[in-house]
Amino acid sequence: MVPLESTPERLAVSALGLAWDSGLTQIVTIPTLGDYSHRLERQTLLLAEEDRMNPNRYPLVLTQFASGQLPPLPGHSS
């Protein structure tokens, strides 16, 4: 068990708040390696579990989602 204050969401709470304010309602993680993050629909973030667990990368991805700079999943419209 990870203490609450050490969870990825707690560590990225400011960026997570920005993403929520921008419409984020769902985060889907997938077991892939490397940086992989896309907007899936307008309210869903799709990212690698590795990115979520990275305390530097996760806030960056959330901020990109909030600012509209995160690319859509190839082959899907947002």
mmJSON file of the N, C-alpha and C atoms, coordinates in Angstrom:
{"data_MODEL":{"atom_site":{
"group_PDB":["ATOM","ATOM","ATOM","ATOM","ATOM","ATOM","ATOM","ATOM","ATOM","ATOM","ATOM","ATOM","ATOM","ATOM","ATOM","ATOM","ATOM","ATOM","ATOM","ATOM","ATOM","ATOM","ATOM","ATOM","ATOM","ATOM","ATOM","ATOM","ATOM","ATOM","ATOM","ATOM","ATOM","ATOM","ATOM","ATOM","ATOM","ATOM","ATOM","ATOM","ATOM","ATOM","ATOM","ATOM","ATOM","ATOM","ATOM","ATOM","ATOM","ATOM","ATOM","ATOM","ATOM","ATOM","ATOM","ATOM","ATOM","ATOM","ATOM","ATOM","ATOM","ATOM","ATOM","ATOM","ATOM","ATOM","ATOM","ATOM","ATOM","ATOM","ATOM","ATOM","ATOM","ATOM","ATOM","ATOM","ATOM","ATOM","ATOM","ATOM","ATOM","ATOM","ATOM","ATOM","ATOM","ATOM","ATOM","ATOM","ATOM","ATOM","ATOM","ATOM","ATOM","ATOM","ATOM","ATOM","ATOM","ATOM","ATOM","ATOM","ATOM","ATOM","ATOM","ATOM","ATOM","ATOM","ATOM","ATOM","ATOM","ATOM","ATOM","ATOM","ATOM","ATOM","ATOM","ATOM","ATOM","ATOM","ATOM","ATOM","ATOM","ATOM","ATOM","ATOM","ATOM","ATOM","ATOM","ATOM","ATOM","ATOM","ATOM","ATOM","ATOM","ATOM","ATOM","ATOM","ATOM","ATOM","ATOM","ATOM","ATOM","ATOM","ATOM","ATOM","ATOM","ATOM","ATOM","ATOM","ATOM","ATOM","ATOM","ATOM","ATOM","ATOM","ATOM","ATOM","ATOM","ATOM","ATOM","ATOM","ATOM","ATOM","ATOM","ATOM","ATOM","ATOM","ATOM","ATOM","ATOM","ATOM","ATOM","ATOM","ATOM","ATOM","ATOM","ATOM","ATOM","ATOM","ATOM","ATOM","ATOM","ATOM","ATOM","ATOM","ATOM","ATOM","ATOM","ATOM","ATOM","ATOM","ATOM","ATOM","ATOM","ATOM","ATOM","ATOM","ATOM","ATOM","ATOM","ATOM","ATOM","ATOM","ATOM","ATOM","ATOM","ATOM","ATOM","ATOM","ATOM","ATOM","ATOM","ATOM","ATOM","ATOM","ATOM","ATOM","ATOM","ATOM","ATOM","ATOM","ATOM","ATOM","ATOM","ATOM","ATOM","ATOM","ATOM","ATOM","ATOM","ATOM","ATOM","ATOM","ATOM","ATOM"],
"id":[1,2,3,4,5,6,7,8,9,10,11,12,13,14,15,16,17,18,19,20,21,22,23,24,25,26,27,28,29,30,31,32,33,34,35,36,37,38,39,40,41,42,43,44,45,46,47,48,49,50,51,52,53,54,55,56,57,58,59,60,61,62,63,64,65,66,67,68,69,70,71,72,73,74,75,76,77,78,79,80,81,82,83,84,85,86,87,88,89,90,91,92,93,94,95,96,97,98,99,100,101,102,103,104,105,106,107,108,109,110,111,112,113,114,115,116,117,118,119,120,121,122,123,124,125,126,127,128,129,130,131,132,133,134,135,136,137,138,139,140,141,142,143,144,145,146,147,148,149,150,151,152,153,154,155,156,157,158,159,160,161,162,163,164,165,166,167,168,169,170,171,172,173,174,175,176,177,178,179,180,181,182,183,184,185,186,187,188,189,190,191,192,193,194,195,196,197,198,199,200,201,202,203,204,205,206,207,208,209,210,211,212,213,214,215,216,217,218,219,220,221,222,223,224,225,226,227,228,229,230,231,232,233,234],
"type_symbol":["N","C","C","N","C","C","N","C","C","N","C","C","N","C","C","N","C","C","N","C","C","N","C","C","N","C","C","N","C","C","N","C","C","N","C","C","N","C","C","N","C","C","N","C","C","N","C","C","N","C","C","N","C","C","N","C","C","N","C","C","N","C","C","N","C","C","N","C","C","N","C","C","N","C","C","N","C","C","N","C","C","N","C","C","N","C","C","N","C","C","N","C","C","N","C","C","N","C","C","N","C","C","N","C","C","N","C","C","N","C","C","N","C","C","N","C","C","N","C","C","N","C","C","N","C","C","N","C","C","N","C","C","N","C","C","N","C","C","N","C","C","N","C","C","N","C","C","N","C","C","N","C","C","N","C","C","N","C","C","N","C","C","N","C","C","N","C","C","N","C","C","N","C","C","N","C","C","N","C","C","N","C","C","N","C","C","N","C","C","N","C","C","N","C","C","N","C","C","N","C","C","N","C","C","N","C","C","N","C","C","N","C","C","N","C","C","N","C","C","N","C","C","N","C","C","N","C","C","N","C","C","N","C","C"],
"label_atom_id":["N","CA","C","N","CA","C","N","CA","C","N","CA","C","N","CA","C","N","CA","C","N","CA","C","N","CA","C","N","CA","C","N","CA","C","N","CA","C","N","CA","C","N","CA","C","N","CA","C","N","CA","C","N","CA","C","N","CA","C","N","CA","C","N","CA","C","N","CA","C","N","CA","C","N","CA","C","N","CA","C","N","CA","C","N","CA","C","N","CA","C","N","CA","C","N","CA","C","N","CA","C","N","CA","C","N","CA","C","N","CA","C","N","CA","C","N","CA","C","N","CA","C","N","CA","C","N","CA","C","N","CA","C","N","CA","C","N","CA","C","N","CA","C","N","CA","C","N","CA","C","N","CA","C","N","CA","C","N","CA","C","N","CA","C","N","CA","C","N","CA","C","N","CA","C","N","CA","C","N","CA","C","N","CA","C","N","CA","C","N","CA","C","N","CA","C","N","CA","C","N","CA","C","N","CA","C","N","CA","C","N","CA","C","N","CA","C","N","CA","C","N","CA","C","N","CA","C","N","CA","C","N","CA","C","N","CA","C","N","CA","C","N","CA","C","N","CA","C","N","CA","C","N","CA","C","N","CA","C","N","CA","C","N","CA","C","N","CA","C","N","CA","C"],
"label_alt_id":[null,null,null,null,null,null,null,null,null,null,null,null,null,null,null,null,null,null,null,null,null,null,null,null,null,null,null,null,null,null,null,null,null,null,null,null,null,null,null,null,null,null,null,null,null,null,null,null,null,null,null,null,null,null,null,null,null,null,null,null,null,null,null,null,null,null,null,null,null,null,null,null,null,null,null,null,null,null,null,null,null,null,null,null,null,null,null,null,null,null,null,null,null,null,null,null,null,null,null,null,null,null,null,null,null,null,null,null,null,null,null,null,null,null,null,null,null,null,null,null,null,null,null,null,null,null,null,null,null,null,null,null,null,null,null,null,null,null,null,null,null,null,null,null,null,null,null,null,null,null,null,null,null,null,null,null,null,null,null,null,null,null,null,null,null,null,null,null,null,null,null,null,null,null,null,null,null,null,null,null,null,null,null,null,null,null,null,null,null,null,null,null,null,null,null,null,null,null,null,null,null,null,null,null,null,null,null,null,null,null,null,null,null,null,null,null,null,null,null,null,null,null,null,null,null,null,null,null,null,null,null,null,null,null],
"label_comp_id":["MET","MET","MET","VAL","VAL","VAL","PRO","PRO","PRO","LEU","LEU","LEU","GLU","GLU","GLU","SER","SER","SER","THR","THR","THR","PRO","PRO","PRO","GLU","GLU","GLU","ARG","ARG","ARG","LEU","LEU","LEU","ALA","ALA","ALA","VAL","VAL","VAL","SER","SER","SER","ALA","ALA","ALA","LEU","LEU","LEU","GLY","GLY","GLY","LEU","LEU","LEU","ALA","ALA","ALA","TRP","TRP","TRP","ASP","ASP","ASP","SER","SER","SER","GLY","GLY","GLY","LEU","LEU","LEU","THR","THR","THR","GLN","GLN","GLN","ILE","ILE","ILE","VAL","VAL","VAL","THR","THR","THR","ILE","ILE","ILE","PRO","PRO","PRO","THR","THR","THR","LEU","LEU","LEU","GLY","GLY","GLY","ASP","ASP","ASP","TYR","TYR","TYR","SER","SER","SER","HIS","HIS","HIS","ARG","ARG","ARG","LEU","LEU","LEU","GLU","GLU","GLU","ARG","ARG","ARG","GLN","GLN","GLN","THR","THR","THR","LEU","LEU","LEU","LEU","LEU","LEU","LEU","LEU","LEU","ALA","ALA","ALA","GLU","GLU","GLU","GLU","GLU","GLU","ASP","ASP","ASP","ARG","ARG","ARG","MET","MET","MET","ASN","ASN","ASN","PRO","PRO","PRO","ASN","ASN","ASN","ARG","ARG","ARG","TYR","TYR","TYR","PRO","PRO","PRO","LEU","LEU","LEU","VAL","VAL","VAL","LEU","LEU","LEU","THR","THR","THR","GLN","GLN","GLN","PHE","PHE","PHE","ALA","ALA","ALA","SER","SER","SER","GLY","GLY","GLY","GLN","GLN","GLN","LEU","LEU","LEU","PRO","PRO","PRO","PRO","PRO","PRO","LEU","LEU","LEU","PRO","PRO","PRO","GLY","GLY","GLY","HIS","HIS","HIS","SER","SER","SER","SER","SER","SER"],
"label_asym_id":["A","A","A","A","A","A","A","A","A","A","A","A","A","A","A","A","A","A","A","A","A","A","A","A","A","A","A","A","A","A","A","A","A","A","A","A","A","A","A","A","A","A","A","A","A","A","A","A","A","A","A","A","A","A","A","A","A","A","A","A","A","A","A","A","A","A","A","A","A","A","A","A","A","A","A","A","A","A","A","A","A","A","A","A","A","A","A","A","A","A","A","A","A","A","A","A","A","A","A","A","A","A","A","A","A","A","A","A","A","A","A","A","A","A","A","A","A","A","A","A","A","A","A","A","A","A","A","A","A","A","A","A","A","A","A","A","A","A","A","A","A","A","A","A","A","A","A","A","A","A","A","A","A","A","A","A","A","A","A","A","A","A","A","A","A","A","A","A","A","A","A","A","A","A","A","A","A","A","A","A","A","A","A","A","A","A","A","A","A","A","A","A","A","A","A","A","A","A","A","A","A","A","A","A","A","A","A","A","A","A","A","A","A","A","A","A","A","A","A","A","A","A","A","A","A","A","A","A","A","A","A","A","A","A"],
"label_entity_id":["1","1","1","1","1","1","1","1","1","1","1","1","1","1","1","1","1","1","1","1","1","1","1","1","1","1","1","1","1","1","1","1","1","1","1","1","1","1","1","1","1","1","1","1","1","1","1","1","1","1","1","1","1","1","1","1","1","1","1","1","1","1","1","1","1","1","1","1","1","1","1","1","1","1","1","1","1","1","1","1","1","1","1","1","1","1","1","1","1","1","1","1","1","1","1","1","1","1","1","1","1","1","1","1","1","1","1","1","1","1","1","1","1","1","1","1","1","1","1","1","1","1","1","1","1","1","1","1","1","1","1","1","1","1","1","1","1","1","1","1","1","1","1","1","1","1","1","1","1","1","1","1","1","1","1","1","1","1","1","1","1","1","1","1","1","1","1","1","1","1","1","1","1","1","1","1","1","1","1","1","1","1","1","1","1","1","1","1","1","1","1","1","1","1","1","1","1","1","1","1","1","1","1","1","1","1","1","1","1","1","1","1","1","1","1","1","1","1","1","1","1","1","1","1","1","1","1","1","1","1","1","1","1","1"],
"label_seq_id":[1,1,1,2,2,2,3,3,3,4,4,4,5,5,5,6,6,6,7,7,7,8,8,8,9,9,9,10,10,10,11,11,11,12,12,12,13,13,13,14,14,14,15,15,15,16,16,16,17,17,17,18,18,18,19,19,19,20,20,20,21,21,21,22,22,22,23,23,23,24,24,24,25,25,25,26,26,26,27,27,27,28,28,28,29,29,29,30,30,30,31,31,31,32,32,32,33,33,33,34,34,34,35,35,35,36,36,36,37,37,37,38,38,38,39,39,39,40,40,40,41,41,41,42,42,42,43,43,43,44,44,44,45,45,45,46,46,46,47,47,47,48,48,48,49,49,49,50,50,50,51,51,51,52,52,52,53,53,53,54,54,54,55,55,55,56,56,56,57,57,57,58,58,58,59,59,59,60,60,60,61,61,61,62,62,62,63,63,63,64,64,64,65,65,65,66,66,66,67,67,67,68,68,68,69,69,69,70,70,70,71,71,71,72,72,72,73,73,73,74,74,74,75,75,75,76,76,76,77,77,77,78,78,78],
"pdbx_PDB_ins_code":[null,null,null,null,null,null,null,null,null,null,null,null,null,null,null,null,null,null,null,null,null,null,null,null,null,null,null,null,null,null,null,null,null,null,null,null,null,null,null,null,null,null,null,null,null,null,null,null,null,null,null,null,null,null,null,null,null,null,null,null,null,null,null,null,null,null,null,null,null,null,null,null,null,null,null,null,null,null,null,null,null,null,null,null,null,null,null,null,null,null,null,null,null,null,null,null,null,null,null,null,null,null,null,null,null,null,null,null,null,null,null,null,null,null,null,null,null,null,null,null,null,null,null,null,null,null,null,null,null,null,null,null,null,null,null,null,null,null,null,null,null,null,null,null,null,null,null,null,null,null,null,null,null,null,null,null,null,null,null,null,null,null,null,null,null,null,null,null,null,null,null,null,null,null,null,null,null,null,null,null,null,null,null,null,null,null,null,null,null,null,null,null,null,null,null,null,null,null,null,null,null,null,null,null,null,null,null,null,null,null,null,null,null,null,null,null,null,null,null,null,null,null,null,null,null,null,null,null,null,null,null,null,null,null],
"Cartn_x":[0.833,0.0,0.882,0.475,1.166,0.42,1.132,0.447,-0.227,-1.371,-2.138,-1.283,-0.44,0.365,1.441,1.636,2.638,2.024,0.702,0.066,0.352,0.361,0.629,-0.337,-1.599,-2.582,-2.331,-1.93,-1.636,-0.396,0.605,1.832,1.604,0.596,0.305,-1.017,-1.417,-2.755,-3.031,-2.061,-2.299,-2.598,-1.782,-1.995,-3.288,-3.603,-4.84,-6.048,-5.98,-7.062,-7.27,-6.178,-6.281,-6.942,-6.549,-7.124,-8.619,-9.002,-10.42,-11.204,-10.642,-11.308,-11.46,-10.609,-10.668,-11.522,-12.202,-13.132,-12.711,-11.544,-11.101,-12.036,-12.538,-13.383,-12.869,-11.955,-11.496,-10.034,-9.277,-7.886,-7.771,-7.287,-7.109,-5.614,-5.085,-3.67,-3.534,-2.465,-2.192,-0.767,-0.526,0.789,1.747,2.209,3.165,4.379,5.49,6.726,6.907,7.639,7.951,6.834,7.113,6.134,5.003,3.809,2.64,1.453,0.999,-0.154,-0.923,-2.24,-3.119,-4.453,-5.126,-6.505,-7.381,-8.248,-9.186,-10.57,-11.226,-12.462,-12.104,-13.07,-12.763,-12.466,-12.981,-12.877,-11.971,-11.311,-10.547,-9.074,-8.224,-6.781,-6.337,-5.59,-5.027,-3.519,-2.924,-1.483,-0.888,0.411,1.139,1.177,1.034,1.142,2.497,3.511,4.851,4.83,4.074,3.947,3.21,2.18,1.42,2.284,3.156,3.99,5.217,5.491,6.647,6.253,6.84,6.424,6.733,7.562,7.828,6.929,6.715,5.956,4.448,3.895,2.441,1.893,2.488,1.979,2.094,3.148,3.322,2.195,1.877,0.797,-0.544,-0.799,-2.048,-2.143,-1.038,-1.01,-1.231,-0.642,-0.869,-2.337,-2.945,-4.372,-5.168,-4.871,-5.607,-5.474,-4.311,-4.075,-4.484,-4.933,-5.332,-4.171,-2.986,-1.793,-1.538,-2.31,-2.122,-2.775,-2.025,-2.604,-3.686,-4.661,-5.679,-5.063,-5.696,-5.264,-5.382,-4.304,-4.379,-5.573,-6.297,-7.448,-8.75,-8.681,-9.879,-10.01,-11.197,-11.419,-11.731,-11.354,-11.625,-12.788],
"Cartn_y":[-1.186,0.0,1.255,2.197,3.479,4.469,5.202,6.22,7.26,7.758,8.708,9.868,10.415,11.574,11.232,9.951,9.524,9.033,9.088,8.64,9.633,9.164,10.076,11.264,11.017,12.11,13.147,12.721,13.668,14.499,13.839,14.547,15.539,15.3,16.158,16.902,17.16,17.69,19.025,19.903,21.19,20.993,20.173,19.899,19.118,18.219,17.447,18.377,19.355,20.338,21.124,21.516,22.224,21.351,20.078,19.154,18.949,18.799,18.652,19.878,21.058,22.301,22.404,21.682,21.686,20.557,19.811,18.791,17.346,17.109,15.735,15.026,13.86,13.068,11.651,11.234,9.845,9.763,8.942,8.663,7.158,6.787,5.382,5.144,4.178,3.843,2.511,2.414,1.189,0.734,-0.566,-1.106,-1.077,0.108,0.254,1.003,0.866,1.512,2.842,3.718,5.003,6.018,7.211,8.291,8.001,7.874,7.629,8.292,9.385,10.078,10.763,10.599,11.161,11.528,12.436,12.749,11.729,11.097,10.125,10.671,11.165,11.924,13.243,14.07,15.378,15.29,14.277,14.234,13.126,12.367,11.206,11.342,11.041,11.017,9.569,9.229,7.897,8.034,7.286,7.385,6.079,5.963,4.797,4.832,3.684,3.597,4.15,3.927,4.45,5.978,6.64,8.103,8.543,7.815,8.16,8.042,7.062,6.833,7.741,8.468,9.356,10.72,11.128,12.376,13.64,13.534,14.683,14.664,13.504,13.372,13.54,12.968,13.003,14.433,15.315,16.692,17.384,17.075,17.661,17.221,15.935,15.419,16.044,16.137,16.749,18.211,18.925,20.325,20.442,19.52,19.52,19.241,18.329,18.059,19.337,19.995,21.199,22.317,22.428,23.515,23.171,21.938,21.531,21.153,21.016,20.692,19.196,18.382,16.941,16.432,15.694,15.248,14.202,14.17,13.111,11.771,10.717,9.376,9.254,8.816,8.69,7.838,8.326,7.624,7.933,8.775,9.172,10.687,11.152,12.59,12.941,14.137,14.573,15.473],
"Cartn_z":[0.0,0.0,0.0,-0.795,-0.871,0.009,0.855,1.665,0.747,1.17,0.367,-0.131,0.727,0.325,-0.701,-0.982,-1.964,-3.276,-3.403,-4.639,-5.769,-7.012,-8.126,-8.173,-7.869,-7.912,-6.821,-5.66,-4.574,-4.914,-5.505,-5.871,-7.01,-7.829,-8.972,-8.793,-7.554,-7.279,-7.977,-8.089,-8.763,-10.24,-10.901,-12.326,-12.535,-11.619,-11.71,-11.608,-10.725,-10.604,-11.885,-12.533,-13.812,-14.87,-14.907,-15.886,-15.619,-14.358,-14.009,-14.443,-14.17,-14.568,-16.082,-16.816,-18.279,-18.834,-17.953,-18.411,-18.202,-17.65,-17.418,-16.448,-16.861,-15.974,-15.813,-16.699,-16.645,-17.072,-16.343,-16.684,-16.908,-18.084,-18.438,-18.595,-17.852,-17.988,-18.716,-19.479,-20.222,-19.92,-19.962,-19.617,-20.805,-21.15,-22.236,-21.724,-22.407,-21.982,-22.683,-22.042,-22.633,-22.484,-22.991,-22.933,-23.909,-23.391,-24.229,-23.566,-24.139,-23.583,-24.71,-24.657,-25.677,-25.033,-25.684,-25.321,-26.036,-25.289,-25.852,-25.544,-26.561,-26.384,-25.678,-25.408,-24.809,-23.323,-22.658,-21.208,-20.679,-21.563,-21.131,-21.492,-20.537,-20.722,-20.796,-21.838,-22.018,-21.886,-20.96,-20.795,-20.297,-20.494,-20.006,-18.481,-17.863,-16.399,-15.945,-16.755,-16.447,-16.344,-17.225,-17.173,-15.903,-15.532,-14.318,-13.07,-13.051,-11.872,-11.823,-12.893,-12.956,-12.381,-11.239,-10.587,-11.39,-12.416,-13.282,-14.52,-15.064,-16.309,-16.103,-15.052,-14.835,-14.74,-13.931,-13.903,-15.263,-16.0,-17.331,-18.26,-18.271,-19.116,-18.716,-17.42,-16.954,-17.382,-17.312,-17.727,-19.235,-20.001,-21.449,-21.761,-21.02,-21.198,-20.936,-19.834,-19.441,-20.467,-21.083,-22.03,-23.456,-23.674,-25.011,-25.907,-25.348,-26.135,-26.274,-25.603,-25.678,-26.963,-27.778,-29.041,-28.845,-29.767,-29.692,-30.061,-29.645,-30.024,-31.537,-32.203,-33.661,-34.087,-35.064,-35.572,-34.844,-33.808,-33.057,-33.088,-33.153,-33.057,-31.624,-31.234,-29.849,-29.84],
"occupancy":[1.0,1.0,1.0,1.0,1.0,1.0,1.0,1.0,1.0,1.0,1.0,1.0,1.0,1.0,1.0,1.0,1.0,1.0,1.0,1.0,1.0,1.0,1.0,1.0,1.0,1.0,1.0,1.0,1.0,1.0,1.0,1.0,1.0,1.0,1.0,1.0,1.0,1.0,1.0,1.0,1.0,1.0,1.0,1.0,1.0,1.0,1.0,1.0,1.0,1.0,1.0,1.0,1.0,1.0,1.0,1.0,1.0,1.0,1.0,1.0,1.0,1.0,1.0,1.0,1.0,1.0,1.0,1.0,1.0,1.0,1.0,1.0,1.0,1.0,1.0,1.0,1.0,1.0,1.0,1.0,1.0,1.0,1.0,1.0,1.0,1.0,1.0,1.0,1.0,1.0,1.0,1.0,1.0,1.0,1.0,1.0,1.0,1.0,1.0,1.0,1.0,1.0,1.0,1.0,1.0,1.0,1.0,1.0,1.0,1.0,1.0,1.0,1.0,1.0,1.0,1.0,1.0,1.0,1.0,1.0,1.0,1.0,1.0,1.0,1.0,1.0,1.0,1.0,1.0,1.0,1.0,1.0,1.0,1.0,1.0,1.0,1.0,1.0,1.0,1.0,1.0,1.0,1.0,1.0,1.0,1.0,1.0,1.0,1.0,1.0,1.0,1.0,1.0,1.0,1.0,1.0,1.0,1.0,1.0,1.0,1.0,1.0,1.0,1.0,1.0,1.0,1.0,1.0,1.0,1.0,1.0,1.0,1.0,1.0,1.0,1.0,1.0,1.0,1.0,1.0,1.0,1.0,1.0,1.0,1.0,1.0,1.0,1.0,1.0,1.0,1.0,1.0,1.0,1.0,1.0,1.0,1.0,1.0,1.0,1.0,1.0,1.0,1.0,1.0,1.0,1.0,1.0,1.0,1.0,1.0,1.0,1.0,1.0,1.0,1.0,1.0,1.0,1.0,1.0,1.0,1.0,1.0,1.0,1.0,1.0,1.0,1.0,1.0,1.0,1.0,1.0,1.0,1.0,1.0],
"B_iso_or_equiv":[0.0,0.0,0.0,0.0,0.0,0.0,0.0,0.0,0.0,0.0,0.0,0.0,0.0,0.0,0.0,0.0,0.0,0.0,0.0,0.0,0.0,0.0,0.0,0.0,0.0,0.0,0.0,0.0,0.0,0.0,0.0,0.0,0.0,0.0,0.0,0.0,0.0,0.0,0.0,0.0,0.0,0.0,0.0,0.0,0.0,0.0,0.0,0.0,0.0,0.0,0.0,0.0,0.0,0.0,0.0,0.0,0.0,0.0,0.0,0.0,0.0,0.0,0.0,0.0,0.0,0.0,0.0,0.0,0.0,0.0,0.0,0.0,0.0,0.0,0.0,0.0,0.0,0.0,0.0,0.0,0.0,0.0,0.0,0.0,0.0,0.0,0.0,0.0,0.0,0.0,0.0,0.0,0.0,0.0,0.0,0.0,0.0,0.0,0.0,0.0,0.0,0.0,0.0,0.0,0.0,0.0,0.0,0.0,0.0,0.0,0.0,0.0,0.0,0.0,0.0,0.0,0.0,0.0,0.0,0.0,0.0,0.0,0.0,0.0,0.0,0.0,0.0,0.0,0.0,0.0,0.0,0.0,0.0,0.0,0.0,0.0,0.0,0.0,0.0,0.0,0.0,0.0,0.0,0.0,0.0,0.0,0.0,0.0,0.0,0.0,0.0,0.0,0.0,0.0,0.0,0.0,0.0,0.0,0.0,0.0,0.0,0.0,0.0,0.0,0.0,0.0,0.0,0.0,0.0,0.0,0.0,0.0,0.0,0.0,0.0,0.0,0.0,0.0,0.0,0.0,0.0,0.0,0.0,0.0,0.0,0.0,0.0,0.0,0.0,0.0,0.0,0.0,0.0,0.0,0.0,0.0,0.0,0.0,0.0,0.0,0.0,0.0,0.0,0.0,0.0,0.0,0.0,0.0,0.0,0.0,0.0,0.0,0.0,0.0,0.0,0.0,0.0,0.0,0.0,0.0,0.0,0.0,0.0,0.0,0.0,0.0,0.0,0.0,0.0,0.0,0.0,0.0,0.0,0.0],
"pdbx_formal_charge":[null,null,null,null,null,null,null,null,null,null,null,null,null,null,null,null,null,null,null,null,null,null,null,null,null,null,null,null,null,null,null,null,null,null,null,null,null,null,null,null,null,null,null,null,null,null,null,null,null,null,null,null,null,null,null,null,null,null,null,null,null,null,null,null,null,null,null,null,null,null,null,null,null,null,null,null,null,null,null,null,null,null,null,null,null,null,null,null,null,null,null,null,null,null,null,null,null,null,null,null,null,null,null,null,null,null,null,null,null,null,null,null,null,null,null,null,null,null,null,null,null,null,null,null,null,null,null,null,null,null,null,null,null,null,null,null,null,null,null,null,null,null,null,null,null,null,null,null,null,null,null,null,null,null,null,null,null,null,null,null,null,null,null,null,null,null,null,null,null,null,null,null,null,null,null,null,null,null,null,null,null,null,null,null,null,null,null,null,null,null,null,null,null,null,null,null,null,null,null,null,null,null,null,null,null,null,null,null,null,null,null,null,null,null,null,null,null,null,null,null,null,null,null,null,null,null,null,null,null,null,null,null,null,null],
"auth_seq_id":[1,1,1,2,2,2,3,3,3,4,4,4,5,5,5,6,6,6,7,7,7,8,8,8,9,9,9,10,10,10,11,11,11,12,12,12,13,13,13,14,14,14,15,15,15,16,16,16,17,17,17,18,18,18,19,19,19,20,20,20,21,21,21,22,22,22,23,23,23,24,24,24,25,25,25,26,26,26,27,27,27,28,28,28,29,29,29,30,30,30,31,31,31,32,32,32,33,33,33,34,34,34,35,35,35,36,36,36,37,37,37,38,38,38,39,39,39,40,40,40,41,41,41,42,42,42,43,43,43,44,44,44,45,45,45,46,46,46,47,47,47,48,48,48,49,49,49,50,50,50,51,51,51,52,52,52,53,53,53,54,54,54,55,55,55,56,56,56,57,57,57,58,58,58,59,59,59,60,60,60,61,61,61,62,62,62,63,63,63,64,64,64,65,65,65,66,66,66,67,67,67,68,68,68,69,69,69,70,70,70,71,71,71,72,72,72,73,73,73,74,74,74,75,75,75,76,76,76,77,77,77,78,78,78],
"auth_comp_id":["MET","MET","MET","VAL","VAL","VAL","PRO","PRO","PRO","LEU","LEU","LEU","GLU","GLU","GLU","SER","SER","SER","THR","THR","THR","PRO","PRO","PRO","GLU","GLU","GLU","ARG","ARG","ARG","LEU","LEU","LEU","ALA","ALA","ALA","VAL","VAL","VAL","SER","SER","SER","ALA","ALA","ALA","LEU","LEU","LEU","GLY","GLY","GLY","LEU","LEU","LEU","ALA","ALA","ALA","TRP","TRP","TRP","ASP","ASP","ASP","SER","SER","SER","GLY","GLY","GLY","LEU","LEU","LEU","THR","THR","THR","GLN","GLN","GLN","ILE","ILE","ILE","VAL","VAL","VAL","THR","THR","THR","ILE","ILE","ILE","PRO","PRO","PRO","THR","THR","THR","LEU","LEU","LEU","GLY","GLY","GLY","ASP","ASP","ASP","TYR","TYR","TYR","SER","SER","SER","HIS","HIS","HIS","ARG","ARG","ARG","LEU","LEU","LEU","GLU","GLU","GLU","ARG","ARG","ARG","GLN","GLN","GLN","THR","THR","THR","LEU","LEU","LEU","LEU","LEU","LEU","LEU","LEU","LEU","ALA","ALA","ALA","GLU","GLU","GLU","GLU","GLU","GLU","ASP","ASP","ASP","ARG","ARG","ARG","MET","MET","MET","ASN","ASN","ASN","PRO","PRO","PRO","ASN","ASN","ASN","ARG","ARG","ARG","TYR","TYR","TYR","PRO","PRO","PRO","LEU","LEU","LEU","VAL","VAL","VAL","LEU","LEU","LEU","THR","THR","THR","GLN","GLN","GLN","PHE","PHE","PHE","ALA","ALA","ALA","SER","SER","SER","GLY","GLY","GLY","GLN","GLN","GLN","LEU","LEU","LEU","PRO","PRO","PRO","PRO","PRO","PRO","LEU","LEU","LEU","PRO","PRO","PRO","GLY","GLY","GLY","HIS","HIS","HIS","SER","SER","SER","SER","SER","SER"],
"auth_asym_id":["A","A","A","A","A","A","A","A","A","A","A","A","A","A","A","A","A","A","A","A","A","A","A","A","A","A","A","A","A","A","A","A","A","A","A","A","A","A","A","A","A","A","A","A","A","A","A","A","A","A","A","A","A","A","A","A","A","A","A","A","A","A","A","A","A","A","A","A","A","A","A","A","A","A","A","A","A","A","A","A","A","A","A","A","A","A","A","A","A","A","A","A","A","A","A","A","A","A","A","A","A","A","A","A","A","A","A","A","A","A","A","A","A","A","A","A","A","A","A","A","A","A","A","A","A","A","A","A","A","A","A","A","A","A","A","A","A","A","A","A","A","A","A","A","A","A","A","A","A","A","A","A","A","A","A","A","A","A","A","A","A","A","A","A","A","A","A","A","A","A","A","A","A","A","A","A","A","A","A","A","A","A","A","A","A","A","A","A","A","A","A","A","A","A","A","A","A","A","A","A","A","A","A","A","A","A","A","A","A","A","A","A","A","A","A","A","A","A","A","A","A","A","A","A","A","A","A","A","A","A","A","A","A","A"],
"auth_atom_id":["N","CA","C","N","CA","C","N","CA","C","N","CA","C","N","CA","C","N","CA","C","N","CA","C","N","CA","C","N","CA","C","N","CA","C","N","CA","C","N","CA","C","N","CA","C","N","CA","C","N","CA","C","N","CA","C","N","CA","C","N","CA","C","N","CA","C","N","CA","C","N","CA","C","N","CA","C","N","CA","C","N","CA","C","N","CA","C","N","CA","C","N","CA","C","N","CA","C","N","CA","C","N","CA","C","N","CA","C","N","CA","C","N","CA","C","N","CA","C","N","CA","C","N","CA","C","N","CA","C","N","CA","C","N","CA","C","N","CA","C","N","CA","C","N","CA","C","N","CA","C","N","CA","C","N","CA","C","N","CA","C","N","CA","C","N","CA","C","N","CA","C","N","CA","C","N","CA","C","N","CA","C","N","CA","C","N","CA","C","N","CA","C","N","CA","C","N","CA","C","N","CA","C","N","CA","C","N","CA","C","N","CA","C","N","CA","C","N","CA","C","N","CA","C","N","CA","C","N","CA","C","N","CA","C","N","CA","C","N","CA","C","N","CA","C","N","CA","C","N","CA","C","N","CA","C","N","CA","C","N","CA","C","N","CA","C","N","CA","C","N","CA","C"],
"pdbx_PDB_model_num":[1,1,1,1,1,1,1,1,1,1,1,1,1,1,1,1,1,1,1,1,1,1,1,1,1,1,1,1,1,1,1,1,1,1,1,1,1,1,1,1,1,1,1,1,1,1,1,1,1,1,1,1,1,1,1,1,1,1,1,1,1,1,1,1,1,1,1,1,1,1,1,1,1,1,1,1,1,1,1,1,1,1,1,1,1,1,1,1,1,1,1,1,1,1,1,1,1,1,1,1,1,1,1,1,1,1,1,1,1,1,1,1,1,1,1,1,1,1,1,1,1,1,1,1,1,1,1,1,1,1,1,1,1,1,1,1,1,1,1,1,1,1,1,1,1,1,1,1,1,1,1,1,1,1,1,1,1,1,1,1,1,1,1,1,1,1,1,1,1,1,1,1,1,1,1,1,1,1,1,1,1,1,1,1,1,1,1,1,1,1,1,1,1,1,1,1,1,1,1,1,1,1,1,1,1,1,1,1,1,1,1,1,1,1,1,1,1,1,1,1,1,1,1,1,1,1,1,1,1,1,1,1,1,1]
}}}
